[in-house]
Amino acid sequence: MTYPDLRTFLADLGSDLLHVKQAFDPKHEMAALLREMPANGPAVLFENVTGHPGARVVGNLVASRKRVAKALDTTEAELAATYLQRTRQGIAPRLTSDAPVKEICHLAPFDLGALLPVLTHYAGDGGPFITTGVVLCTDPVTGRRGMGIHRMMVKGGTRMGILLANPPLSTFLANAEAAGKPLDIAVALGVEPALLIAAVVKTGPLGPDKMDLAGALRGAPVDMIRAETVAVDVPARAEIVIEGRVLPGLREAEGPFGENTGYYFSNVSPVVEVTAVTHRRDFIYPALCPWTADVDALLSLAAGTELLGQLRTQMAGIADLDLTTGTCGFTAVIALAKAKPTDVRRLIHLVFGMDKRVKLVTVVDDDVDIRDSREVAWALATRFQPERDTVILSGMEGYVIDPSCGGGTGSRMGMDATRGSGPEFDKITIPAAAAAKARSVLAEIGFVAG
């Protein structure tokens, strides 16, 4: 089914949503619980938010492929194919006057931190950070819409720091600053998973409008309405919208922040002056705790599957691609059918040319389950020889939050863990009928086959 907003999706999760009724503080306590959630655990709804009566906070929303598949009305097995098929078309948003996100409107001045339960995640964080805000704006030169997720530090009152390290929003700000003007932005919080996923997708300067991608992923147009104080259209059924302006020519210290790399990262970043906040009466604030499975799953689909689609346009035989959990999207595993050594090396070079985030890639045959770390380790242990099968590229552009390259240049490595041509590389198997019987019996006694 199509989910028009976050609360409709949550209502359909049933037992896959954990309701936490004990009081939890947005400062450290909520992040601590989200960090302790098991792999593929349920989404979490905090119903008693310390200091914010009536508000709720949801986290761990997209931490499982099962929930992501549900959000896109498909199956886990068809998730990548569904994503690639839908994002190659697009459904444009539509304007509406029915906007639940405008049920309550606060005009500056106010204290943003008192208004919203923004989480402080890690012990060394410099303050509360918005981690899952979908930032929307338009290019003052071309009028093109931009949309992405950028971390924002709540500094007190109506002031925020925003990390704008990546285009297109960094380009839009540069264009506004060149004219000596602020950049109008709006930050949508509490959107359905399809819109959240679309916000993370990498599109080039001439790529599709991400709001069109969101419509395609959810199977229906996103309803939009003009913001109250800035010239930006916003999702009408979001839970919260923060409106403001990025001030031209101003940079301030922002951080430290416990990034998805597992390390603290500080920056001198642009500054947002918030002009208004609109929200639903009983709003749900979205939490996305860095360096957790929630972020891994979001990157795996939006960045990993997008990279898979791009690679398939360049060469045949690519069966699947996965960004390894816990590696911040820096490590990829790719399954290649009927691989030749020359194909593997070409593939490795293609990956590094397409995504500057990836710095380690392992290529395996399509008889390896790339989402099973045991099988990938087995392929490396038995099909890979370091001297023969390693590709290293130096002097490559580093990723801004990667502490090992200091924000400058770094190196990248590819490993060919594909099989040789002889029968000694045939993988041992259990007969299908015997395996099916074993799974059936285990299911009857309450065990899930491993």
C-alpha positions as a Markdown table, in Angstrom:
| # | Residue | x | y | z |
|---|---|---|---|---|
| 1 | Met | 0.0 | 0.0 | 0.0 |
| 2 | Thr | 1.0 | 3.7 | -0.4 |
| 3 | Tyr | 1.8 | 5.4 | 2.9 |
| 4 | Pro | 1.0 | 9.1 | 2.7 |
| 5 | Asp | 2.8 | 10.0 | 5.9 |
| 6 | Leu | 4.9 | 8.7 | 8.8 |
| 7 | Arg | 2.0 | 7.9 | 11.2 |
| 8 | Thr | 0.1 | 5.8 | 8.6 |
| 9 | Phe | 3.3 | 3.7 | 8.2 |
| 10 | Leu | 3.7 | 3.3 | 11.9 |
| 11 | Ala | 0.1 | 2.3 | 12.4 |
| 12 | Asp | 0.7 | -0.6 | 9.9 |
| 13 | Leu | 3.7 | -2.0 | 11.6 |
| 14 | Gly | 1.9 | -3.9 | 14.4 |
| 15 | Ser | 4.3 | -6.0 | 16.5 |
| 16 | Asp | 7.2 | -4.5 | 14.5 |
| 17 | Leu | 6.9 | -1.3 | 16.5 |
| 18 | Leu | 8.1 | -1.2 | 20.1 |
| 19 | His | 6.1 | 1.2 | 22.3 |
| 20 | Val | 8.3 | 2.6 | 25.1 |
| 21 | Lys | 6.0 | 4.0 | 27.8 |
| 22 | Gln | 8.7 | 4.8 | 30.4 |
| 23 | Ala | 10.0 | 8.4 | 30.5 |
| 24 | Phe | 13.1 | 8.8 | 28.3 |
| 25 | Asp | 15.2 | 12.0 | 28.0 |
| 26 | Pro | 16.3 | 13.2 | 24.5 |
| 27 | Lys | 19.7 | 13.9 | 26.0 |
| 28 | His | 21.6 | 10.6 | 25.7 |
| 29 | Glu | 18.9 | 8.2 | 27.0 |
| 30 | Met | 17.0 | 7.8 | 23.7 |
| 31 | Ala | 20.2 | 7.3 | 21.7 |
| 32 | Ala | 21.4 | 4.7 | 24.3 |
| 33 | Leu | 18.2 | 2.6 | 23.8 |
| 34 | Leu | 18.5 | 2.9 | 20.0 |
| 35 | Arg | 22.1 | 1.8 | 20.2 |
| 36 | Glu | 21.1 | -1.3 | 22.2 |
| 37 | Met | 18.5 | -2.5 | 19.7 |
| 38 | Pro | 19.4 | -5.8 | 18.1 |
| 39 | Ala | 20.0 | -6.2 | 14.4 |
| 40 | Asn | 16.8 | -6.2 | 12.5 |
| 41 | Gly | 14.9 | -5.2 | 15.7 |
| 42 | Pro | 11.6 | -3.3 | 15.6 |
| 43 | Ala | 11.1 | 0.4 | 15.2 |
| 44 | Val | 10.9 | 2.2 | 18.5 |
| 45 | Leu | 8.2 | 4.8 | 19.5 |
| 46 | Phe | 9.0 | 6.8 | 22.7 |
| 47 | Glu | 5.7 | 7.9 | 24.1 |
| 48 | Asn | 6.8 | 9.7 | 27.3 |
| 49 | Val | 9.4 | 12.3 | 26.3 |
| 50 | Thr | 11.1 | 14.1 | 29.2 |
| 51 | Gly | 10.5 | 17.8 | 29.0 |
| 52 | His | 8.2 | 17.6 | 26.0 |
| 53 | Pro | 4.7 | 16.5 | 27.1 |
| 54 | Gly | 2.5 | 15.4 | 24.2 |
| 55 | Ala | 5.4 | 14.8 | 21.9 |
| 56 | Arg | 6.6 | 11.4 | 20.7 |
| 57 | Val | 9.9 | 10.3 | 19.2 |
| 58 | Val | 10.4 | 7.5 | 16.7 |
| 59 | Gly | 13.7 | 5.7 | 15.9 |
| 60 | Asn | 15.2 | 2.6 | 14.4 |
| 61 | Leu | 12.7 | 3.2 | 11.6 |
| 62 | Val | 14.5 | 1.8 | 8.6 |
| 63 | Ala | 17.0 | -0.5 | 10.4 |
| 64 | Ser | 15.6 | -3.6 | 8.8 |
| 65 | Arg | 15.3 | -4.5 | 5.1 |
| 66 | Lys | 11.9 | -6.0 | 5.9 |
| 67 | Arg | 10.6 | -2.6 | 7.0 |
| 68 | Val | 12.1 | -0.8 | 4.1 |
| 69 | Ala | 10.5 | -3.3 | 1.7 |
| 70 | Lys | 7.2 | -2.8 | 3.5 |
| 71 | Ala | 7.5 | 1.0 | 3.1 |
| 72 | Leu | 7.9 | 0.5 | -0.7 |
| 73 | Asp | 5.2 | -2.2 | -0.9 |
| 74 | Thr | 7.6 | -4.9 | -2.1 |
| 75 | Thr | 9.5 | -7.9 | -0.8 |
| 76 | Glu | 13.0 | -8.1 | 0.5 |
| 77 | Ala | 14.0 | -10.2 | -2.5 |
| 78 | Glu | 12.7 | -7.6 | -4.9 |
| 79 | Leu | 13.8 | -4.5 | -3.0 |
| 80 | Ala | 16.7 | -3.5 | -5.2 |
| 81 | Ala | 14.8 | -4.3 | -8.4 |
| 82 | Thr | 11.8 | -2.3 | -7.2 |
| 83 | Tyr | 13.9 | 0.6 | -6.2 |
| 84 | Leu | 15.8 | 0.7 | -9.5 |
| 85 | Gln | 12.6 | 0.3 | -11.6 |
| 86 | Arg | 10.7 | 3.1 | -9.8 |
| 87 | Thr | 13.5 | 5.7 | -9.6 |
| 88 | Arg | 14.0 | 5.6 | -13.4 |
| 89 | Gln | 10.6 | 7.3 | -13.9 |
| 90 | Gly | 9.5 | 9.8 | -11.3 |
| 91 | Ile | 6.1 | 11.1 | -10.1 |
| 92 | Ala | 6.0 | 14.9 | -9.7 |
| 93 | Pro | 4.7 | 16.4 | -6.4 |
| 94 | Arg | 1.4 | 18.3 | -6.3 |
| 95 | Leu | 0.3 | 21.4 | -4.4 |
| 96 | Thr | -2.4 | 21.1 | -1.8 |
| 97 | Ser | -4.2 | 23.2 | 0.7 |
| 98 | Asp | -4.7 | 20.3 | 3.1 |
| 99 | Ala | -1.6 | 20.5 | 5.3 |
| 100 | Pro | -1.6 | 18.8 | 8.7 |
| 101 | Val | 1.9 | 20.1 | 9.2 |
| 102 | Lys | 0.5 | 23.6 | 9.6 |
| 103 | Glu | -1.9 | 22.8 | 12.5 |
| 104 | Ile | 0.3 | 24.8 | 14.8 |
| 105 | Cys | 2.6 | 27.6 | 13.8 |
| 106 | His | 5.4 | 29.3 | 15.9 |
| 107 | Leu | 6.9 | 32.5 | 14.6 |
| 108 | Ala | 10.3 | 33.6 | 15.8 |
| 109 | Pro | 11.5 | 34.4 | 18.4 |
| 110 | Phe | 11.4 | 31.2 | 20.4 |
| 111 | Asp | 13.8 | 28.6 | 21.8 |
| 112 | Leu | 14.1 | 25.8 | 19.2 |
| 113 | Gly | 15.5 | 23.4 | 21.8 |
| 114 | Ala | 12.6 | 23.9 | 24.1 |
| 115 | Leu | 10.1 | 23.5 | 21.3 |
| 116 | Leu | 11.4 | 20.2 | 19.8 |
| 117 | Pro | 12.9 | 17.1 | 21.5 |
| 118 | Val | 16.1 | 17.2 | 19.5 |
| 119 | Leu | 18.4 | 14.4 | 20.6 |
| 120 | Thr | 21.9 | 14.7 | 22.0 |
| 121 | His | 23.4 | 11.3 | 21.0 |
| 122 | Tyr | 26.9 | 10.7 | 22.3 |
| 123 | Ala | 28.9 | 11.7 | 25.4 |
| 124 | Gly | 31.2 | 14.1 | 23.5 |
| 125 | Asp | 28.6 | 15.8 | 21.4 |
| 126 | Gly | 28.7 | 19.6 | 21.5 |
| 127 | Gly | 25.0 | 19.8 | 21.9 |
| 128 | Pro | 21.7 | 18.5 | 20.4 |
| 129 | Phe | 21.8 | 17.6 | 16.7 |
| 130 | Ile | 19.0 | 17.2 | 14.1 |
| 131 | Thr | 20.1 | 14.1 | 12.1 |
| 132 | Thr | 17.2 | 13.2 | 10.0 |
| 133 | Gly | 15.9 | 16.5 | 8.7 |
| 134 | Val | 15.1 | 16.6 | 5.0 |
| 135 | Val | 16.6 | 20.0 | 4.0 |
| 136 | Leu | 14.7 | 21.7 | 1.1 |
| 137 | Cys | 15.7 | 24.8 | -0.9 |
| 138 | Thr | 15.9 | 26.1 | -4.5 |
| 139 | Asp | 18.9 | 27.3 | -6.4 |
| 140 | Pro | 18.7 | 31.1 | -6.7 |
| 141 | Val | 20.3 | 30.9 | -10.1 |
| 142 | Thr | 18.3 | 28.2 | -11.8 |
| 143 | Gly | 15.3 | 27.7 | -9.6 |
| 144 | Arg | 16.0 | 24.0 | -9.3 |
| 145 | Arg | 14.9 | 22.3 | -6.1 |
| 146 | Gly | 17.5 | 20.7 | -3.9 |
| 147 | Met | 16.8 | 18.1 | -1.2 |
| 148 | Gly | 19.1 | 16.2 | 1.1 |
| 149 | Ile | 19.8 | 15.2 | 4.7 |
| 150 | His | 22.4 | 17.4 | 6.4 |
| 151 | Arg | 23.2 | 17.4 | 10.1 |
| 152 | Met | 22.2 | 20.6 | 12.1 |
| 153 | Met | 23.4 | 21.6 | 15.5 |
| 154 | Val | 20.8 | 23.4 | 17.7 |
| 155 | Lys | 22.8 | 26.3 | 19.3 |
| 156 | Gly | 20.1 | 28.0 | 21.3 |
| 157 | Gly | 17.3 | 30.4 | 20.5 |
| 158 | Thr | 16.7 | 30.3 | 16.8 |
| 159 | Arg | 20.2 | 29.6 | 15.7 |
| 160 | Met | 21.5 | 26.4 | 14.1 |
| 161 | Gly | 24.8 | 25.3 | 12.5 |
| 162 | Ile | 24.4 | 23.2 | 9.3 |
| 163 | Leu | 27.0 | 21.0 | 7.6 |
| 164 | Leu | 26.7 | 21.6 | 3.9 |
| 165 | Ala | 29.7 | 19.7 | 2.5 |
| 166 | Asn | 27.9 | 18.1 | -0.5 |
| 167 | Pro | 26.1 | 19.4 | -3.5 |
| 168 | Pro | 23.6 | 20.4 | -4.6 |
| 169 | Leu | 22.8 | 22.4 | -1.4 |
| 170 | Ser | 26.4 | 23.6 | -1.0 |
| 171 | Thr | 26.3 | 24.9 | -4.6 |
| 172 | Phe | 23.0 | 26.7 | -4.0 |
| 173 | Leu | 24.5 | 28.4 | -0.9 |
| 174 | Ala | 27.5 | 29.5 | -2.9 |
| 175 | Asn | 25.2 | 31.0 | -5.6 |
| 176 | Ala | 23.2 | 32.9 | -2.9 |
| 177 | Glu | 26.4 | 34.1 | -1.2 |
| 178 | Ala | 27.8 | 35.3 | -4.6 |
| 179 | Ala | 24.7 | 37.6 | -4.8 |
| 180 | Gly | 25.1 | 38.6 | -1.1 |
| 181 | Lys | 21.8 | 37.1 | -0.2 |
| 182 | Pro | 20.6 | 34.5 | 2.4 |
| 183 | Leu | 19.4 | 31.1 | 1.2 |
| 184 | Asp | 15.9 | 30.2 | 2.1 |
| 185 | Ile | 15.6 | 26.6 | 3.5 |
| 186 | Ala | 13.0 | 24.4 | 5.1 |
| 187 | Val | 13.7 | 21.3 | 7.1 |
| 188 | Ala | 11.0 | 18.6 | 7.0 |
| 189 | Leu | 11.0 | 16.2 | 10.0 |
| 190 | Gly | 8.9 | 13.1 | 10.4 |
| 191 | Val | 8.3 | 12.0 | 6.8 |
| 192 | Glu | 7.4 | 8.5 | 5.5 |
| 193 | Pro | 10.4 | 6.2 | 4.7 |
| 194 | Ala | 10.0 | 6.6 | 0.9 |
| 195 | Leu | 10.6 | 10.4 | 1.1 |
| 196 | Leu | 13.5 | 9.9 | 3.6 |
| 197 | Ile | 15.2 | 7.4 | 1.2 |
| 198 | Ala | 14.8 | 9.7 | -1.8 |
| 199 | Ala | 16.5 | 12.5 | 0.2 |
| 200 | Val | 19.7 | 10.4 | 0.5 |
| 201 | Val | 19.9 | 9.4 | -3.2 |
| 202 | Lys | 22.9 | 10.8 | -5.1 |
| 203 | Thr | 21.8 | 12.7 | -8.2 |
| 204 | Gly | 24.1 | 14.7 | -10.4 |
| 205 | Pro | 23.6 | 18.3 | -11.3 |
| 206 | Leu | 21.3 | 17.3 | -14.2 |
| 207 | Gly | 19.7 | 14.4 | -12.4 |
| 208 | Pro | 16.0 | 14.0 | -11.5 |
| 209 | Asp | 14.2 | 16.1 | -8.9 |
| 210 | Lys | 14.4 | 14.1 | -5.6 |
| 211 | Met | 10.8 | 14.9 | -4.8 |
| 212 | Asp | 9.8 | 13.2 | -8.1 |
| 213 | Leu | 11.9 | 10.2 | -6.9 |
| 214 | Ala | 10.0 | 10.2 | -3.6 |
| 215 | Gly | 6.7 | 10.1 | -5.5 |
| 216 | Ala | 7.9 | 7.2 | -7.6 |
| 217 | Leu | 9.1 | 5.2 | -4.6 |
| 218 | Arg | 5.8 | 5.7 | -2.7 |
| 219 | Gly | 3.7 | 5.2 | -5.8 |
| 220 | Ala | 1.9 | 8.6 | -5.5 |
| 221 | Pro | 2.7 | 12.3 | -5.7 |
| 222 | Val | 4.0 | 14.0 | -2.5 |
| 223 | Asp | 1.5 | 16.7 | -1.4 |
| 224 | Met | 3.3 | 20.0 | -1.0 |
| 225 | Ile | 2.4 | 23.5 | 0.3 |
| 226 | Arg | 4.3 | 26.8 | 0.5 |
| 227 | Ala | 6.1 | 27.5 | 3.8 |
| 228 | Glu | 5.0 | 30.3 | 6.0 |
| 229 | Thr | 8.1 | 32.6 | 6.0 |
| 230 | Val | 10.4 | 31.3 | 3.3 |
| 231 | Ala | 10.0 | 30.7 | -0.5 |
| 232 | Val | 10.2 | 26.9 | -0.3 |
| 233 | Asp | 7.5 | 24.3 | -0.8 |
| 234 | Val | 7.3 | 21.7 | 2.0 |
| 235 | Pro | 5.7 | 18.3 | 2.4 |
| 236 | Ala | 2.2 | 19.0 | 3.7 |
| 237 | Arg | 2.0 | 15.7 | 5.7 |
| 238 | Ala | 5.3 | 15.9 | 7.5 |
| 239 | Glu | 5.2 | 16.0 | 11.2 |
| 240 | Ile | 7.3 | 19.1 | 11.6 |
| 241 | Val | 8.8 | 21.8 | 9.4 |
| 242 | Ile | 11.6 | 24.2 | 10.5 |
| 243 | Glu | 11.8 | 27.3 | 8.3 |
| 244 | Gly | 14.8 | 29.6 | 8.1 |
| 245 | Arg | 17.6 | 31.2 | 6.2 |
| 246 | Val | 21.3 | 30.3 | 5.8 |
| 247 | Leu | 23.1 | 33.6 | 6.5 |
| 248 | Pro | 25.5 | 34.7 | 3.7 |
| 249 | Gly | 29.2 | 34.8 | 4.4 |
| 250 | Leu | 28.9 | 33.6 | 8.0 |
| 251 | Arg | 30.7 | 30.5 | 9.4 |
| 252 | Glu | 30.8 | 29.3 | 13.0 |
| 253 | Ala | 32.2 | 26.3 | 14.9 |
| 254 | Glu | 29.8 | 23.4 | 14.7 |
| 255 | Gly | 30.3 | 20.2 | 16.7 |
| 256 | Pro | 31.8 | 18.0 | 17.9 |
| 257 | Phe | 29.3 | 15.4 | 16.7 |
| 258 | Gly | 29.5 | 11.6 | 16.9 |
| 259 | Glu | 29.3 | 10.9 | 13.2 |
| 260 | Asn | 28.4 | 7.7 | 11.4 |
| 261 | Thr | 32.1 | 6.9 | 11.2 |
| 262 | Gly | 32.1 | 6.2 | 14.9 |
| 263 | Tyr | 34.3 | 9.2 | 15.6 |
| 264 | Tyr | 33.6 | 12.8 | 16.6 |
| 265 | Phe | 33.8 | 15.4 | 13.8 |
| 266 | Ser | 33.8 | 19.2 | 14.1 |
| 267 | Asn | 33.6 | 21.8 | 11.4 |
| 268 | Val | 33.3 | 25.5 | 10.7 |
| 269 | Ser | 29.9 | 25.6 | 9.1 |
| 270 | Pro | 27.2 | 27.9 | 7.8 |
| 271 | Val | 24.6 | 29.3 | 10.2 |
| 272 | Val | 20.8 | 29.1 | 9.9 |
| 273 | Glu | 18.6 | 31.7 | 11.5 |
| 274 | Val | 15.2 | 30.0 | 12.1 |
| 275 | Thr | 12.1 | 32.0 | 11.2 |
| 276 | Ala | 9.3 | 29.6 | 12.0 |
| 277 | Val | 8.3 | 26.1 | 13.1 |
| 278 | Thr | 5.1 | 24.5 | 12.0 |
| 279 | His | 3.9 | 21.0 | 13.2 |
| 280 | Arg | 1.0 | 18.7 | 13.9 |
| 281 | Arg | -0.7 | 18.9 | 17.2 |
| 282 | Asp | 0.6 | 15.6 | 18.5 |
| 283 | Phe | 3.8 | 15.5 | 16.4 |
| 284 | Ile | 6.2 | 12.6 | 16.2 |
| 285 | Tyr | 9.9 | 13.7 | 16.1 |
| 286 | Pro | 12.2 | 11.4 | 14.1 |
| 287 | Ala | 15.4 | 10.1 | 15.6 |
| 288 | Leu | 18.3 | 8.7 | 13.6 |
| 289 | Cys | 21.2 | 7.7 | 15.8 |
| 290 | Pro | 24.6 | 7.8 | 14.0 |
| 291 | Trp | 26.7 | 4.7 | 13.7 |
| 292 | Thr | 23.7 | 2.3 | 14.0 |
| 293 | Ala | 21.9 | -0.2 | 11.7 |
| 294 | Asp | 19.3 | 2.5 | 11.0 |
| 295 | Val | 21.9 | 4.6 | 9.0 |
| 296 | Asp | 23.4 | 1.5 | 7.5 |
| 297 | Ala | 20.1 | 0.4 | 6.0 |
| 298 | Leu | 19.3 | 3.8 | 4.7 |
| 299 | Leu | 22.7 | 4.1 | 3.0 |
| 300 | Ser | 22.5 | 0.5 | 1.7 |
| 301 | Leu | 19.3 | 1.1 | -0.2 |
| 302 | Ala | 19.7 | 4.8 | -1.3 |
| 303 | Ala | 23.4 | 4.9 | -2.0 |
| 304 | Gly | 24.2 | 1.2 | -2.5 |
| 305 | Thr | 21.3 | 0.3 | -4.8 |
| 306 | Glu | 21.8 | 3.6 | -6.8 |
| 307 | Leu | 25.5 | 2.6 | -7.3 |
| 308 | Leu | 24.3 | -0.9 | -8.4 |
| 309 | Gly | 22.1 | 0.6 | -11.0 |
| 310 | Gln | 24.8 | 2.9 | -12.3 |
| 311 | Leu | 27.3 | 0.0 | -12.6 |
| 312 | Arg | 24.8 | -2.1 | -14.5 |
| 313 | Thr | 24.7 | 0.5 | -17.2 |
| 314 | Gln | 28.4 | 0.1 | -17.7 |
| 315 | Met | 28.9 | -3.7 | -17.6 |
| 316 | Ala | 26.9 | -6.9 | -17.7 |
| 317 | Gly | 26.9 | -9.7 | -15.1 |
| 318 | Ile | 26.6 | -7.6 | -11.9 |
| 319 | Ala | 24.3 | -9.7 | -9.7 |
| 320 | Asp | 24.1 | -7.6 | -6.5 |
| 321 | Leu | 25.8 | -5.0 | -4.4 |
| 322 | Asp | 25.8 | -4.3 | -0.7 |
| 323 | Leu | 27.4 | -1.6 | 1.5 |
| 324 | Thr | 28.8 | -3.5 | 4.5 |
| 325 | Thr | 27.1 | -2.9 | 7.8 |
| 326 | Gly | 29.1 | -0.8 | 10.2 |
| 327 | Thr | 31.5 | 0.7 | 7.6 |
| 328 | Cys | 29.7 | 4.0 | 7.1 |
| 329 | Gly | 29.2 | 3.1 | 3.4 |
| 330 | Phe | 32.9 | 3.0 | 2.9 |
| 331 | Thr | 33.0 | -0.7 | 2.1 |
| 332 | Ala | 31.2 | -2.5 | -0.7 |
| 333 | Val | 30.8 | -6.2 | -1.6 |
| 334 | Ile | 29.7 | -6.9 | -5.2 |
| 335 | Ala | 28.6 | -10.3 | -6.7 |
| 336 | Leu | 29.6 | -10.8 | -10.3 |
| 337 | Ala | 28.4 | -13.6 | -12.6 |
| 338 | Lys | 30.9 | -15.5 | -14.7 |
| 339 | Ala | 33.7 | -13.2 | -13.6 |
| 340 | Lys | 37.0 | -12.9 | -15.5 |
| 341 | Pro | 40.0 | -11.2 | -13.8 |
| 342 | Thr | 39.9 | -8.4 | -16.4 |
| 343 | Asp | 36.1 | -7.9 | -15.6 |
| 344 | Val | 36.8 | -7.7 | -11.9 |
| 345 | Arg | 39.5 | -5.1 | -12.3 |
| 346 | Arg | 37.4 | -3.0 | -14.6 |
| 347 | Leu | 34.5 | -3.2 | -12.1 |
| 348 | Ile | 36.8 | -2.1 | -9.2 |
| 349 | His | 37.9 | 1.0 | -11.2 |
| 350 | Leu | 34.3 | 1.8 | -12.1 |
| 351 | Val | 33.2 | 1.8 | -8.5 |
| 352 | Phe | 36.0 | 4.1 | -7.4 |
| 353 | Gly | 35.2 | 6.5 | -10.2 |
| 354 | Met | 31.5 | 6.6 | -9.4 |
| 355 | Asp | 31.4 | 7.0 | -5.6 |
| 356 | Lys | 34.1 | 8.8 | -3.6 |
| 357 | Arg | 32.7 | 7.4 | -0.4 |
| 358 | Val | 33.7 | 3.8 | -1.2 |
| 359 | Lys | 37.3 | 3.0 | -0.4 |
| 360 | Leu | 37.3 | -0.8 | -0.1 |
| 361 | Val | 35.5 | -3.1 | -2.4 |
| 362 | Thr | 35.4 | -6.9 | -2.5 |
| 363 | Val | 34.2 | -8.7 | -5.7 |
| 364 | Val | 32.9 | -12.3 | -5.3 |
| 365 | Asp | 31.0 | -14.7 | -7.5 |
| 366 | Asp | 27.3 | -14.9 | -7.5 |
| 367 | Asp | 27.3 | -18.1 | -5.6 |
| 368 | Val | 28.2 | -16.1 | -2.5 |
| 369 | Asp | 25.5 | -14.4 | -0.3 |
| 370 | Ile | 27.0 | -10.9 | -0.1 |
| 371 | Arg | 24.8 | -10.1 | 3.0 |
| 372 | Asp | 26.2 | -13.1 | 4.9 |
| 373 | Ser | 29.5 | -11.9 | 6.4 |
| 374 | Arg | 30.5 | -15.6 | 6.9 |
| 375 | Glu | 30.2 | -16.3 | 3.2 |
| 376 | Val | 32.1 | -13.2 | 2.2 |
| 377 | Ala | 34.9 | -14.0 | 4.7 |
| 378 | Trp | 35.0 | -17.6 | 3.2 |
| 379 | Ala | 35.4 | -16.3 | -0.3 |
| 380 | Leu | 38.3 | -14.0 | 0.8 |
| 381 | Ala | 39.9 | -16.9 | 2.7 |
| 382 | Thr | 39.7 | -19.5 | -0.1 |
| 383 | Arg | 39.6 | -17.6 | -3.4 |
| 384 | Phe | 41.8 | -14.6 | -2.8 |
| 385 | Gln | 45.6 | -14.2 | -2.9 |
| 386 | Pro | 46.8 | -10.8 | -1.6 |
| 387 | Glu | 49.8 | -10.4 | -4.0 |
| 388 | Arg | 47.8 | -11.5 | -7.1 |
| 389 | Asp | 44.3 | -10.2 | -6.4 |
| 390 | Thr | 44.7 | -6.8 | -4.8 |
| 391 | Val | 44.2 | -3.5 | -6.6 |
| 392 | Ile | 45.4 | -0.3 | -4.8 |
| 393 | Leu | 44.8 | 3.2 | -6.1 |
| 394 | Ser | 46.6 | 6.2 | -4.4 |
| 395 | Gly | 46.1 | 9.9 | -4.5 |
| 396 | Met | 42.3 | 9.6 | -4.5 |
| 397 | Glu | 39.9 | 12.2 | -3.2 |
| 398 | Gly | 39.0 | 11.5 | 0.4 |
| 399 | Tyr | 35.5 | 11.7 | 2.0 |
| 400 | Val | 35.0 | 14.7 | 4.3 |
| 401 | Ile | 34.1 | 12.8 | 7.5 |
| 402 | Asp | 36.7 | 10.0 | 7.0 |
| 403 | Pro | 39.3 | 10.7 | 9.8 |
| 404 | Ser | 41.9 | 8.5 | 8.2 |
| 405 | Cys | 42.4 | 10.9 | 5.2 |
| 406 | Gly | 42.0 | 14.1 | 7.2 |
| 407 | Gly | 39.6 | 15.5 | 4.7 |
| 408 | Gly | 42.3 | 15.4 | 1.9 |
| 409 | Thr | 43.5 | 12.6 | -0.3 |
| 410 | Gly | 43.6 | 8.9 | 0.5 |
| 411 | Ser | 43.9 | 5.5 | -1.2 |
| 412 | Arg | 41.4 | 2.8 | -2.2 |
| 413 | Met | 41.7 | -0.9 | -2.4 |
| 414 | Gly | 39.9 | -3.6 | -4.4 |
| 415 | Met | 40.0 | -7.3 | -3.7 |
| 416 | Asp | 39.2 | -10.0 | -6.3 |
| 417 | Ala | 37.7 | -12.9 | -4.3 |
| 418 | Thr | 36.2 | -14.7 | -7.3 |
| 419 | Arg | 36.8 | -18.4 | -7.9 |
| 420 | Gly | 39.3 | -20.0 | -10.2 |
| 421 | Ser | 38.2 | -22.1 | -13.1 |
| 422 | Gly | 38.7 | -25.7 | -11.8 |
| 423 | Pro | 36.3 | -28.0 | -10.0 |
| 424 | Glu | 38.2 | -27.6 | -6.8 |
| 425 | Phe | 36.4 | -24.2 | -6.4 |
| 426 | Asp | 32.9 | -25.8 | -6.6 |
| 427 | Lys | 31.0 | -24.8 | -3.4 |
| 428 | Ile | 29.7 | -27.7 | -1.3 |
| 429 | Thr | 25.9 | -27.9 | -1.1 |
| 430 | Ile | 23.1 | -29.8 | 0.6 |
| 431 | Pro | 20.5 | -31.4 | -1.7 |
| 432 | Ala | 17.5 | -29.1 | -2.1 |
| 433 | Ala | 14.9 | -31.6 | -0.8 |
| 434 | Ala | 16.9 | -32.3 | 2.3 |
| 435 | Ala | 17.4 | -28.6 | 3.0 |
| 436 | Ala | 13.7 | -27.9 | 2.6 |
| 437 | Lys | 12.8 | -30.7 | 5.0 |
| 438 | Ala | 15.2 | -29.4 | 7.6 |
| 439 | Arg | 13.8 | -25.9 | 7.4 |
| 440 | Ser | 10.3 | -27.1 | 7.7 |
| 441 | Val | 11.0 | -29.2 | 10.8 |
| 442 | Leu | 12.9 | -26.4 | 12.4 |
| 443 | Ala | 10.0 | -24.0 | 11.7 |
| 444 | Glu | 7.5 | -26.4 | 13.4 |
| 445 | Ile | 9.5 | -26.3 | 16.6 |
| 446 | Gly | 9.9 | -22.5 | 16.6 |
| 447 | Phe | 13.4 | -22.2 | 15.2 |
| 448 | Val | 14.4 | -20.0 | 12.3 |
| 449 | Ala | 16.8 | -21.8 | 9.9 |
| 450 | Gly | 20.2 | -20.2 | 9.8 |
